[in-house]
Amino acid sequence: MILVLLGPPGSGKGTQGALLKSKLGFEHISTGDMLRAEVAKKSHLGLKAEEYMKQGLLVPDDLIIAMIKNILSQAPHKNYVFDGFPRNVNQAEAFETMLNTMGLQVDKVFYFDLDDDVIIKRLSGRRVCPKCGATYNIYYQKPKNDTLCDNDNTPLIQRDDDKEEVIANRLRVYKEQTFPLIEYYKSKGKLFVVSANGTQEEVFEKLKSML
Ligand code: AP5
């Protein structure tokens, strides 16, 4: 089964992707996490991607599509949840072509609907562990010790693109480039709207009921 999590920055795609992995065994593919790992390694791809990411812009489609092709060609027959991909109509069309050649298709697309004021609070409050990748929130999901990761006591950090000036740009890019995907998948009868309000557990229950 192939699922896509679609929604504005901070709507909970990563959180729900991690739950789909830990509770239902899906392979969680987050293009944002993969790119951040490349940036940390200072690889050729990472250095290129960083220029775009720090401004809140989309990384060029050809780089992203090559990353996804590489994953799927190695293990096409798994249950996947894609988080943050596709991000525009061009990526969605390339994804469809790629899947078709493998005899696969996107089964369901979950669109996480959330108001801008909640999005901004979730993004500005997010803290992450640079070691294990665990995500916290100073408003909604505090670590046990104010500034340290519950798993490994590493000092938590704020993502560069969660700073106020970059958040505004990410929201603008989302509305211009990603929002049209709602109509794209709706017209194919694959879109399921999930209200992303409520606790993480409540949102997960809604997702499960739609699966
Ligand atoms: P990416 O990492 O994909 O960022 P994003 O889509 O902007 O999404 P976020 O990770 O910010 O939010 P999320 O929806 O996953 O929310 P989360 O669960 O973390 O991409 C980063 C950059 O990489 C892009 O800007 C672009 O440059 C590049 N990129 C990535 N993919 C690309 C692609 N396909 N093409 C081109 N470029 C690409 O939750 C957010 C916070 O809210 C957390 O603190 C969490 O604890 C909290 N939270 C979650 N759920 C709840 C809840 N129910 N209640 C209260 N708090 C909650």
Boltz pocket constraint, residues with backbone or C-beta under 6 A from the ligand:
constraints:
  - pocket:
      binder: B
      contacts: [[A, 7], [A, 8], [A, 9], [A, 10], [A, 11], [A, 12], [A, 13], [A, 14], [A, 15], [A, 16], [A, 31], [A, 32], [A, 33], [A, 35], [A, 49], [A, 52], [A, 53], [A, 54], [A, 56], [A, 57], [A, 58], [A, 59], [A, 60], [A, 61], [A, 64], [A, 83], [A, 84], [A, 85], [A, 86], [A, 87], [A, 91], [A, 122], [A, 123], [A, 125], [A, 126], [A, 127], [A, 135], [A, 136], [A, 137], [A, 140], [A, 141], [A, 161], [A, 170], [A, 196], [A, 197], [A, 198], [A, 199], [A, 200], [A, 201], [A, 203]]
      max_distance: 6.0
